[in-house]
Amino acid sequence: MSTPPALSGSWLVRTLDSAAFAQAFAHAALAAVFAEHLIERTAGRVTYLTVITGLCLIGAAVLVVRRRELTLVRVAPTTLLLFLGWALASISWTTDTRGTLGGWLELTAIAFLAVVIGNTRDTLQTVRALADVFRMLLTLSLALELLSGVFFDIPFTFLGIEGDIAFFGPVQGIFGTRNALGFIAVLALITFYVEWRTVSVRPGLSLYSAGLAALLAAFSDSPTVLVLAVATAVATAALGAVRRAPRRIRRSVQLALGVTVVVGAMAGYLLRERIIAWIGAGTDFSIRAELWAQVASFVRFEPVRGWGWFGPWSRVDFPFNAVNYALNDRHTSALSAYVDVVLQLGWVGLLIFIVFAGLALGRAWLVASERRSILYAWTPLILVTLLVDSLFESFTLHGYGWLMLVLCALRAGQSKSWRERIGDAPRSPGAASGGPDNTTTGTHRIAR
């Protein structure tokens, strides 16, 4: 199917097909999703949903214009489609059909934005766009915290900013909670590091970016930040060891690392109380333990298929209202992505989710261990952060966490999967931009 002659040379098609527009779309989509809390608190939920809907329509137009560069089986991971399909199927047994449909549409919309970005930007361009967005939002967060806690000495309650920066935290920034700020700060640190190593920006800007993210991560006083930092450091060291190992023993090193991870996970579980006490997260963990125990009592009634997909918890739908009533609290999630998936989509949904995320991490890890550029380390390190954080938060099931998970899974699938063996598949996304796995940005679609 070709573009009609009347449109092939139009300014609209040329604009949608341009590298500059792809760059602008990536920045706009990433900024909108990561600024969800800010947009909702200042302009309302309807405004945020309208922005996401508009971006999806524009993204669909971009894919239509670029359809010659795409192959259907390479557009999105099969496991992502399975997860979305199971979530949609839950409409048939949910306690609230309308709520489940709304939750599924939002889940699919964010995933679609990630698919558009992943098919129009290569890895380096994605890292640079994310770094720009992180710099802007973290700078805004610090500025508002200083205004609230130092200059005006009043909380900005409409944004959820308590103004405690003068007391060294905890601070929330524009993201609503200290755990959300800490999580995003860790993602930003990884992105800024890769941006610096690829010499994408001036050293002074890299230093400012890293210092900003580290400062806000520390001031967030989030107990999960330390866990994420340790996990990321261990993953970085392990990946470095694999990359330095001679090729003839690399498989053995990978196997040894896998065994070490399993043993370490078991040891961490057995020593969880000491670890929790050491990082000072006893109160947070006790809250989660009570919540998970209450959730488990409802999982027993629907263990296989769950209660239906909603995403963030509804305050009026069962069983979420019953869980909060029993705990006399107002939780908006199960404070664990894995527990949330079991509650909403059952053990079948959890299995699909684990396969989806596990394949993405495995593929990304293998690519990063085989290719020398530091650029390829970005995807597995981000995935490690997402999956470790999923033990304590449900960020990866909606909004920016879900966007990052889908984007990384798409990048990993394009880099190493059965799709590479399709003989007639184009090399793109953005065929002229060097492909998704090229360490250079090419010449035809360079926008920066």
PyMOL commands that set and color helices and strands:
alter all, ss='L'
color gray80, all
select helices_A, chain A and resi 5-8+11-16+19-34+36-43+45-65+67-69+72-75+78-92+97-120+123-151+157-159+165-167+173-175+178-197+203-219+223-244+247-270+272-279+282-299+320-327+337-370+374-389+395-397+399-415+418-421+431-433
alter helices_A, ss='H'
color red, helices_A
deselect
rebuild
show_as cartoon
